[in-house]
Amino acid sequence: MLHDALGTAGAMRLVLEVRADLTLRLPRVERLFRRGARADLAAAMHSLISLCDQVGLGRLAQVAGHVADCLRRGDDRALSANMERLQRLGQRAIAELDAACGLG
């Protein structure tokens, strides 16, 4: 657990950093998707997976993996659906992190 590994202050600092990073990344990946910047979007998904794994956002990491798979397969219909899921889960994750930090 984060708390055991980092202590209370360290865990809180990491969660706040991830929350801030998600707040910036979600609009960025949406722009990459809309522009059709597939290589950049794939790289962003792999980076997002690593970020989510730091704080246990497994569902969000899983959907980011699905987006990367859709990009690799060239499945545009599934890509669109998974991008929508990514945005919804991302917003939910931010709200959950806010609540965990006493911000929401």
Order of alpha helices (4+ residues) and beta strands (2+ residues): alpha-alpha-alpha-alpha
